Amino acid sequence: MIEELKTFIAVVDEKSFTKAASTINISQPSVSLHIKILEKKFKTKLIERSNKQRNILITQTGEILYKKAKQIISLIDDTKDELNNYHDSTSGTLKIGASMTIGEFLLPSILGEFIKEFPNVKLEVAIENTHNIYEKFKNYDIDIALTEGSVPAHNYTSSNFYKDTMVIVTPNSFTYDKNIGLKPNLSNQTWMHREEGSGTGEYLNIFLNTEGISPKNFIILGSNYAIKEAVKNNLGVTFISSLVVADAATNNELKIIATKTKYNRFFSYLVHERNLSKIATLFVEKLEKFSKRNIT
């Protein structure tokens, strides 16, 4: 049954029997057989195929089995690692997903401390926007998700581990009149914006709506670095984590606008409520220690 589930996962991921066969290194007839075995076992149609079998459609029951199969395979892999290493020093593979700001500016130092303490642990790290990281977490592709934006309510445990400060950033040439406030100064400006699904982009939208600021237009960029460089080169202004621009501001490459209001947000970690592996538990403990130093 385990091999059949692995085959089904590959078919859904690849959206093709042929590609799935190549990915898991079995024949295409074997792929078809595995799917038939599952459909017979669960008494339901899992995959609809066109007459030419070039296109496939996952049924609703297929979607349910796919999510459960991912959980089952993840649990088996975690159990195997834990049993194999029960009498040995802590080792195995930890899969972490982090949104962009966390992955670029906080995670390296956290992982450095963790690996120094547990050198036999292997790491697999994905750094993408909050939406993509949450999707990986939801599908059990990663053990722990580190996010900076809001995510849907689900069966997971969430806890804050860092308080971040968001700041208004402009080119050095920008003139800000403290006497007239944010709205008159920052309306009718070009704003650097992250792509949809970004936690940073979400907080920028909240900031603009809260302050009643009406941008002239947006430039959409896919990374924090690109936004920082765009502001430095006089393309516009932005609202972004102080982690991204602190060094550039110190070096007078751009300007942070001081405001009376502190704009803070929290970074969170997500773990599945059940079946947390030993290695994941140790990493959560590291995050909890990190949070005590960085949340006041």
C-alpha positions in Angstrom: 0.0 0.0 0.0 2.9 2.4 0.7 4.3 2.1 -2.8 0.9 2.6 -4.3 0.4 5.8 -2.2 3.9 7.0 -3.3 2.9 6.4 -6.9 -0.4 8.3 -6.5 1.4 11.3 -5.0 3.9 11.3 -7.9 1.0 11.2 -10.4 -0.8 14.2 -8.7 2.5 16.1 -8.4 3.5 15.5 -12.0 0.0 15.6 -13.5 1.1 12.8 -15.8 1.4 9.0 -15.6 4.5 9.1 -17.9 6.3 11.7 -15.9 5.4 10.0 -12.6 6.8 6.7 -13.9 10.1 8.5 -14.7 10.2 10.3 -11.4 9.8 7.2 -9.2 11.6 4.9 -11.7 8.9 2.4 -12.5 7.1 1.5 -15.7 4.0 3.3 -16.8 1.9 0.1 -16.7 3.0 -0.3 -13.1 1.8 3.3 -12.4 -1.6 2.5 -13.9 -1.8 -0.7 -11.9 -1.0 1.1 -8.6 -3.8 3.6 -9.2 -6.2 0.8 -10.0 -5.3 -1.0 -6.8 -6.0 2.2 -4.8 -9.3 2.8 -6.5 -10.4 -0.7 -5.8 -9.2 -0.5 -2.2 -11.0 2.7 -1.5 -14.0 2.0 -3.8 -13.8 5.4 -5.5 -12.5 7.0 -8.7 -9.3 8.9 -7.9 -8.2 10.1 -11.4 -10.2 10.9 -14.5 -8.4 10.5 -17.8 -9.1 11.8 -21.3 -9.5 9.2 -24.1 -6.0 9.8 -25.3 -4.8 9.8 -21.6 -2.8 12.9 -22.2 -4.6 15.0 -19.6 -5.7 13.9 -16.1 -8.0 15.4 -13.5 -7.9 14.6 -9.8 -11.3 13.9 -8.4 -12.5 15.3 -5.1 -11.9 12.0 -3.4 -8.5 11.9 -5.0 -7.6 15.3 -3.5 -8.6 13.9 0.0 -6.4 10.8 -0.5 -3.5 12.9 -1.8 -3.4 15.0 1.4 -3.7 12.0 3.6 -1.1 10.1 1.6 1.4 13.0 2.1 0.8 12.8 5.8 1.2 9.1 5.9 4.5 9.1 3.9 5.8 12.0 6.0 5.0 10.2 9.2 6.7 7.0 8.0 9.8 8.9 6.9 10.0 10.7 10.3 9.5 7.4 12.2 12.2 5.7 10.2 14.6 8.6 11.0 13.7 8.6 14.6 14.0 4.8 15.0 17.3 4.6 13.1 18.8 7.3 15.2 17.3 6.3 18.6 20.6 5.0 20.0 22.8 7.4 18.1 23.5 11.1 18.3 20.7 13.4 17.0 20.6 13.1 13.2 18.2 12.9 10.3 16.6 15.4 7.9 14.8 18.6 8.9 12.7 20.3 6.2 12.1 24.0 6.9 10.3 26.6 4.8 10.7 30.3 5.4 9.2 33.4 3.9 11.6 35.8 2.2 12.5 38.2 4.9 12.9 35.5 7.5 14.9 33.3 5.2 17.2 36.0 4.0 17.9 37.9 7.3 17.1 35.7 10.3 17.2 32.0 9.4 20.9 31.7 8.6 22.0 32.7 12.1 19.4 30.5 13.7 20.5 27.5 11.6 24.1 28.3 12.3 23.5 27.9 16.0 21.3 24.8 15.5 23.9 23.0 13.3 26.7 23.9 15.7 24.8 22.0 18.4 23.5 19.2 16.2 26.1 18.7 13.4 24.6 15.4 12.2 21.3 16.9 11.2 20.7 17.4 7.4 18.7 20.5 6.4 16.4 21.1 3.4 15.4 24.7 3.3 12.8 26.4 1.0 12.7 30.2 0.9 9.6 31.6 -0.9 6.8 34.0 -0.2 4.4 33.3 2.7 1.6 31.9 0.5 4.0 29.3 -1.2 5.5 28.3 2.1 2.1 27.8 3.7 1.1 25.6 0.7 4.2 23.4 1.2 3.5 23.2 4.9 -0.2 22.3 4.4 0.8 19.5 2.0 3.4 18.2 4.5 6.3 19.0 2.1 8.1 20.7 5.1 8.1 20.1 8.8 8.2 23.7 10.0 7.0 26.9 8.4 8.4 30.3 9.3 6.0 33.0 8.1 5.6 36.8 8.2 2.1 37.1 6.8 -1.3 35.8 7.8 -2.2 32.2 6.9 -5.6 30.4 6.9 -6.8 28.7 10.1 -5.8 25.0 10.0 -4.9 22.1 12.2 -1.5 23.4 13.2 0.2 25.0 16.2 1.5 28.6 15.7 3.7 30.7 17.9 5.5 34.1 17.5 9.3 34.1 17.7 10.4 37.5 16.5 9.0 41.1 16.6 9.9 42.9 13.4 9.7 46.7 12.7 8.4 47.9 9.4 9.7 51.3 8.2 9.1 53.8 5.4 12.0 53.9 3.0 12.8 56.6 0.4 15.7 57.6 -1.8 18.1 60.0 -0.3 16.9 62.7 -2.6 13.3 62.5 -1.3 12.2 65.5 0.7 9.9 64.7 3.7 8.0 67.6 5.4 7.4 66.6 9.0 4.9 69.4 9.4 2.3 67.9 7.1 2.2 64.2 8.0 2.4 60.9 6.2 -0.5 61.2 3.8 0.4 64.4 2.0 4.1 63.4 1.8 3.6 59.9 0.6 0.4 60.0 -1.6 0.9 60.3 -5.4 4.3 58.5 -5.1 5.4 55.4 -6.9 5.6 52.5 -4.4 7.7 49.4 -4.6 5.4 46.4 -3.9 6.1 42.7 -3.4 4.2 40.1 -5.4 0.8 38.7 -4.4 1.2 36.1 -1.6 4.0 38.0 0.1 3.8 38.8 3.8 5.6 42.1 3.3 3.2 43.0 0.5 0.3 42.2 2.8 1.6 44.6 5.5 2.2 47.3 2.9 -1.4 47.2 1.8 -2.5 47.4 5.5 -0.3 50.4 6.0 -1.5 52.3 3.0 -5.2 51.6 3.9 -4.7 52.6 7.5 -3.0 55.9 6.7 -5.2 56.7 3.7 -2.3 57.0 1.3 -3.1 56.8 -2.4 -0.1 55.8 -4.5 0.4 57.1 -8.0 1.3 53.6 -9.1 3.0 50.4 -8.0 6.1 48.6 -9.3 5.9 44.9 -8.4 9.2 43.2 -7.5 9.8 39.7 -6.4 12.4 40.1 -3.7 13.4 42.3 -0.8 16.8 42.9 -2.4 15.2 44.1 -5.6 13.0 46.6 -3.7 15.9 47.9 -1.8 17.9 48.5 -4.9 14.9 50.1 -6.7 14.5 52.6 -3.9 18.3 53.3 -3.8 18.0 54.1 -7.6 15.2 56.6 -7.2 12.4 54.5 -8.6 10.1 55.1 -5.7 9.4 54.5 -2.0 8.3 51.5 0.0 7.3 50.1 3.4 9.5 47.2 4.4 11.2 45.4 7.2 14.0 47.3 8.9 16.0 44.1 8.6 16.2 44.6 4.8 17.4 48.2 4.8 19.2 48.9 8.1 22.7 48.5 6.6 21.9 50.6 3.5 20.4 53.4 5.7 23.6 53.3 7.9 25.7 53.7 4.7 23.5 56.6 3.5 22.4 54.7 0.4 18.7 55.4 1.2 16.6 57.1 3.9 14.3 55.7 6.6 11.6 58.2 7.5 11.1 58.5 11.2 7.5 58.4 12.4 5.7 58.8 15.7 3.9 55.5 15.3 5.9 52.2 15.6 4.8 49.8 12.9 5.5 46.3 14.3 4.6 42.8 13.2 5.4 39.3 14.4 7.1 36.4 12.6 5.6 33.0 13.5 6.5 29.4 13.2 3.9 26.7 12.3 4.2 23.0 13.2 1.7 20.2 12.6 -0.2 19.4 15.8 0.7 15.7 15.6 3.7 13.6 14.8 6.4 16.2 15.5 9.7 14.5 15.1 12.6 14.7 17.6 14.6 16.9 15.3 11.7 19.3 14.7 11.1 19.4 18.5 14.7 20.4 19.1 14.4 23.2 16.4 11.2 24.5 18.0 13.1 24.7 21.3 15.8 26.7 19.5 13.1 29.1 18.2 11.6 29.5 21.6 15.0 30.5 23.0 15.4 32.9 20.1 12.0 34.4 20.8 12.8 35.2 24.4 15.8 37.3 23.2 13.8 39.1 20.5 10.2 39.7 21.7 9.7 42.2 24.4 
